[in-house]
Amino acid sequence: MNKNVLKTNQGVKISFTGAVEKKNIVTMVENCKTGSCECMTDETKKKISNMEVSGKDGEVNLDLSGEVTKEEIEAALARSKVIN
């Protein structure tokens, strides 16, 4: 699985390509929303106003809205148990 993190005007966009299933990204987002993950600090979570998953298996996008940095999200992805 390849992960490409880009800074956008609204926040950060992550493009997952290759061996990625959309349901796994949805699970990761749900875990984050309910606080049942430890990949992001509480400080980072507070900065995110919206998380939106789009695309299909093999090509999934995750748009994060808020005042988060590319570096914060790259660090969170590295700690995620769902996608690593």
PyMOL commands that set and color helices and strands:
alter all, ss='L'
color gray80, all
select helices_A, chain A and resi 22-34+42-47+70-79
alter helices_A, ss='H'
color red, helices_A
select strands_A, chain A and resi 2-7+11-17+48-56+59-66
alter strands_A, ss='S'
color yellow, strands_A
deselect
rebuild
show_as cartoon
